[in-house]
């Protein structure tokens, strides 16, 4: 494992926009957790009922057999055939996948079913409950989904997260890369890059994966754009990384200075392999949104590079910070630019 540290956790006064974005994301998580508590509990209760998902899987299997097979991937058609053939162990999985098919979900009122009519009526009743919970759930009202792809949701989805762990991962990387980038392009520039990367990430996600009835939420696409731009602007600059080879021995963990582009390569390869190795219908991580954010950050970097000679970016000098103050469990090793020496051997201020 290798993890970028850069300048560590910068004080809020030195990176106000970054910390404000983090704080706003935290407020949104608190609001959505409270406002969507009842709806979330209702959805969980419905999803725990295997009978509902099994019934939906059987109905969806028949739906797939009647539709144009070229509209759906082969694995989904084959899964439907197995469920139709009596393999009910796969019906629950197919029932979960059915939620991503907006066409199927919207045609529930006009569907006819040749199987168990009691199960069919039960499914329709429970599906009405699911729709009611979704209408009251912030992830659906603020997240980007095919039922309401209005432009406002292309921005609001950035600030909605599925849980505290989802938020923590995104905000940690925003604090590391956002604070470092803000010192180069100022607060307004960082905010624009963050929002623009998030919007473009949603566009790439819609183009490559397709927006479904399942909402797209999270700031990972926007953070990916911030990370990519920082790495582009500081391509060969040595940055501090923490490495750990998962062995509690000396030499298997520590710190190393590597070029900034290493973080971009690691992040990009992970997202590209995730996209290529995961079927869109089965994935829970929006890798294409990550890739869209990274491409946006690189595009902004190319534009800035083209005009940089005429309008140079202002980079504030960094004051060396002892790692022990930023992370108490680390040794007191100063990071930052080394002071230059004069010919007389004295240090220049």
C-alpha positions in Angstrom: 0.0 0.0 0.0 1.2 3.5 -0.8 -0.6 6.6 0.3 0.1 10.3 -0.6 0.6 12.7 2.3 2.0 15.8 0.5 1.9 18.6 3.1 -0.3 16.7 5.5 -3.4 18.3 7.0 -3.1 22.1 6.4 -4.6 24.6 8.9 -8.0 25.9 7.9 -6.8 29.5 7.7 -4.3 28.4 5.0 -6.9 26.5 2.9 -10.3 28.0 3.8 -12.1 26.8 0.7 -11.0 23.2 1.1 -12.1 23.1 4.7 -15.4 24.9 3.9 -16.2 22.2 1.3 -15.4 19.5 3.8 -17.6 21.2 6.4 -20.5 21.6 4.0 -20.3 17.9 2.9 -20.4 17.0 6.6 -23.5 19.1 7.2 -25.2 17.6 4.2 -24.5 14.1 5.5 -26.0 15.0 8.9 -29.1 16.5 7.2 -29.6 13.5 4.9 -29.1 11.0 7.7 -31.8 12.7 9.8 -34.2 13.6 7.0 -33.9 10.2 5.3 -33.9 8.0 8.5 -37.5 6.9 8.2 -37.2 6.3 4.4 -34.0 4.4 4.8 -35.5 2.1 7.5 -38.5 1.5 5.3 -36.3 0.6 2.3 -34.2 -1.7 4.4 -37.3 -3.5 5.7 -38.5 -4.1 2.2 -35.2 -5.2 0.9 -34.8 -7.7 3.8 -37.9 -9.5 2.6 -36.5 -12.1 0.3 -40.0 -12.9 -1.0 -40.3 -9.4 -2.5 -36.9 -9.6 -4.3 -37.5 -13.2 -5.4 -40.9 -12.2 -6.9 -39.4 -9.2 -8.6 -36.6 -11.4 -10.0 -39.2 -13.9 -11.5 -41.3 -11.1 -13.0 -38.2 -9.4 -14.4 -37.0 -12.7 -15.9 -40.3 -13.0 -17.8 -40.0 -9.3 -18.8 -36.5 -9.9 -20.3 -37.7 -12.9 -22.3 -40.4 -10.7 -23.9 -38.2 -7.7 -24.7 -35.7 -7.2 -27.5 -32.6 -9.1 -26.2 -30.2 -6.8 -28.0 -31.2 -4.0 -25.5 -29.7 -6.0 -22.6 -26.3 -7.6 -22.0 -25.9 -11.3 -22.6 -25.3 -12.2 -18.9 -28.6 -10.6 -17.9 -30.5 -12.4 -20.6 -28.9 -15.7 -19.5 -29.6 -15.0 -15.8 -33.3 -14.4 -16.7 -33.4 -17.7 -18.6 -32.1 -19.6 -15.6 -34.7 -18.0 -13.3 -37.4 -18.8 -15.8 -36.0 -22.4 -15.9 -36.6 -22.7 -12.2 -33.3 -21.7 -10.6 -34.9 -19.5 -7.9 -31.6 -19.1 -6.0 -30.7 -16.6 -8.7 -34.1 -14.8 -8.6 -33.1 -12.6 -5.7 -30.0 -11.4 -7.5 -32.0 -10.6 -10.6 -34.6 -8.8 -8.4 -31.8 -6.5 -7.1 -30.6 -5.8 -10.7 -34.1 -5.0 -11.8 -34.0 -1.7 -9.8 -31.4 -0.4 -12.3 -33.8 -0.9 -15.2 -35.8 2.3 -15.4 -37.9 1.0 -18.3 -39.0 -2.0 -16.4 -39.7 -0.1 -13.2 -41.8 2.5 -15.0 -43.8 -0.2 -16.9 -44.9 -2.1 -13.7 -48.5 -0.9 -13.9 -48.9 -2.1 -17.5 -47.1 -5.4 -17.0 -48.8 -8.8 -17.3 -47.4 -11.8 -15.6 -48.1 -15.5 -16.4 -46.9 -16.8 -13.0 -48.2 -16.7 -9.4 -50.8 -13.9 -9.3 -50.7 -13.6 -5.6 -47.0 -13.0 -5.7 -47.6 -10.5 -8.6 -50.1 -8.5 -6.6 -47.9 -8.5 -3.5 -45.0 -7.3 -5.6 -47.0 -4.4 -7.0 -48.1 -3.4 -3.5 -44.6 -3.4 -2.1 -43.2 -1.6 -5.2 -45.6 1.3 -4.4 -44.1 1.4 -0.9 -40.6 1.4 -2.3 -41.5 4.4 -4.6 -42.9 6.3 -1.6 -39.7 5.7 0.4 -37.6 6.8 -2.6 -39.5 10.0 -3.0 -38.7 10.9 0.6 -35.1 9.7 0.6 -32.4 12.5 0.1 -30.2 10.2 -2.0 -33.0 10.1 -4.6 -34.2 13.7 -4.2 -30.6 15.1 -4.4 -28.7 12.3 -6.2 -28.5 12.1 -10.0 -30.9 9.5 -11.4 -32.6 8.8 -14.7 -36.1 9.7 -13.4 -35.0 13.3 -12.8 -31.7 14.2 -14.6 -32.2 18.0 -14.1 -29.1 20.1 -14.0 -29.4 21.0 -10.4 -28.9 17.3 -9.5 -25.6 17.3 -11.5 -24.3 19.6 -8.7 -26.3 18.4 -5.7 -25.2 14.8 -6.0 -21.6 15.8 -5.3 -22.5 16.7 -1.7 -24.6 13.6 -0.9 -22.9 10.5 0.5 -24.2 7.1 1.2 -22.6 7.0 4.7 -19.9 8.2 7.0 -17.2 5.9 5.5 -18.0 7.1 2.0 -17.7 10.7 3.2 -14.5 10.0 5.2 -12.7 8.6 2.2 -13.6 11.4 -0.1 -12.9 14.2 2.4 -9.6 12.8 3.4 -8.3 13.0 -0.2 -9.9 16.4 -0.6 -8.1 17.7 2.5 -4.7 16.4 1.2 -4.9 17.4 -2.5 -7.4 20.3 -2.2 -5.4 22.2 0.4 -2.2 21.7 -1.6 -3.9 22.9 -4.9 -5.7 25.8 -3.2 -2.3 27.3 -2.3 -1.5 27.4 -6.0 -4.8 28.5 -7.7 -6.5 30.2 -4.7 -9.8 29.5 -3.1 -12.0 30.6 -6.0 -10.0 28.5 -8.4 -10.2 25.4 -6.2 -14.0 25.8 -5.8 -14.5 26.1 -9.6 -12.3 23.1 -10.3 -14.1 21.0 -7.7 -17.6 21.8 -9.0 -16.6 21.6 -12.7 -14.9 18.2 -12.1 -18.0 16.9 -10.4 -20.3 18.0 -13.2 -18.1 16.6 -15.9 -17.7 13.4 -13.9 -21.4 12.9 -13.9 -21.5 13.5 -17.7 -18.8 10.9 -18.3 -20.7 8.5 -16.0 -23.9 9.1 -18.0 -22.1 8.6 -21.3 -20.1 5.5 -20.4 -22.2 3.7 -17.9 -25.6 5.3 -18.3 -27.8 6.9 -15.6 -30.2 4.5 -14.1 -32.9 4.6 -11.5 -30.2 4.0 -8.8 -28.9 7.5 -7.8 -25.3 8.6 -8.3 -24.0 10.2 -5.2 -20.6 11.3 -3.8 -17.8 13.7 -4.3 -15.3 11.2 -5.6 -15.5 12.5 -9.2 -14.9 16.1 -8.0 -12.0 15.0 -5.8 -10.5 13.0 -8.6 -10.4 16.2 -10.7 -8.7 18.1 -7.9 -6.1 15.4 -7.5 -5.5 15.1 -11.2 -5.0 18.9 -11.6 -2.6 19.0 -8.7 -0.5 16.1 -10.1 -0.4 17.8 -13.5 0.7 21.2 -12.2 3.4 19.5 -10.0 4.2 16.6 -12.3 7.8 16.0 -11.3 7.8 17.6 -7.9 8.9 15.2 -5.1 6.0 14.5 -2.8 5.9 12.6 0.5 4.2 9.2 0.4 3.6 6.7 3.2 4.3 3.0 2.2 3.4 -0.2 4.0 4.0 -3.7 2.8 1.6 -5.2 5.5 4.5 -6.7 7.5 5.4 -5.3 11.0 9.1 -5.3 10.4 11.6 -2.5 9.9 12.0 -1.4 6.3 8.5 -2.6 5.4 6.8 0.7 6.2 7.9 4.3 6.2 8.1 7.4 4.1 9.4 8.0 0.6 9.6 11.0 -1.7 8.2 10.2 -5.2 7.1 12.5 -8.1 3.6 13.8 -7.9 2.5 11.9 -11.0 2.8 8.6 -9.1 -0.4 9.4 -7.3 -2.2 10.1 -10.5 -1.0 6.9 -12.1 -2.0 4.8 -9.1 -5.4 6.4 -8.9 -6.0 6.2 -12.6 -4.9 2.5 -13.0 -7.2 1.6 -10.1 -10.2 3.3 -11.6 -9.5 2.0 -15.1 -9.1 -1.6 -13.9 -12.3 -1.2 -11.8 -14.2 0.0 -14.8 -12.9 -2.8 -17.1 -13.3 -5.5 -14.5 -16.8 -4.7 -13.3 -20.0 -5.0 -15.2 -22.0 -1.7 -15.0 -25.1 -3.6 -13.9 -23.2 -5.2 -11.0 -21.0 -2.3 -9.9 -21.5 -0.2 -6.7 -18.6 2.1 -7.4 -18.9 4.7 -10.1 -15.4 4.2 -11.7 -16.4 6.1 -14.8 -17.2 9.1 -12.7 -13.7 8.9 -11.2 -12.2 8.7 -14.7 -14.4 11.6 -15.8 -13.1 13.8 -12.9 -9.5 12.8 -13.7 -9.9 13.7 -17.3 -11.4 17.0 -16.4 -8.5 17.8 -14.1 -6.0 17.0 -16.8 -8.0 19.1 -19.3 -7.9 22.1 -17.0 -4.2 21.5 -16.4 -3.6 21.6 -20.2 -5.5 24.9 -20.4 -3.6 26.4 -17.5 -0.4 25.3 -19.0 -1.2 27.0 -22.3 -1.8 30.4 -20.6 0.7 30.0 -17.8 3.5 32.1 -19.4 1.2 35.1 -19.7 -0.7 34.6 -16.5 1.6 32.6 -14.2 0.0 30.8 -11.3 0.8 32.2 -7.9 2.3 29.6 -5.6 2.6 30.6 -1.9 5.8 29.4 -0.3 5.3 26.6 2.1 6.6 26.7 5.6 8.1 23.5 6.7 5.8 21.6 9.1 7.0 18.9 11.4 5.2 15.6 10.7 4.8 15.0 14.4 2.6 18.1 14.8 0.4 17.1 11.8 0.3 13.4 12.8 1.2 12.8 16.5 2.2 9.2 15.9 4.9 10.1 13.3 8.5 11.2 14.0 9.4 14.8 14.0 10.5 15.1 10.4 10.1 18.4 8.7 8.5 18.5 5.3 8.5 21.3 2.8 11.1 23.0 0.6 14.6 22.9 1.9 16.1 26.3 2.7 18.7 27.5 0.2 22.2 28.2 1.3 24.3 31.2 0.5 27.9 31.1 -0.6 29.0 31.9 2.9 27.2 28.9 4.2 24.4 30.8 6.0 20.8 30.0 5.4 18.7 32.4 3.3 15.4 33.5 4.8 
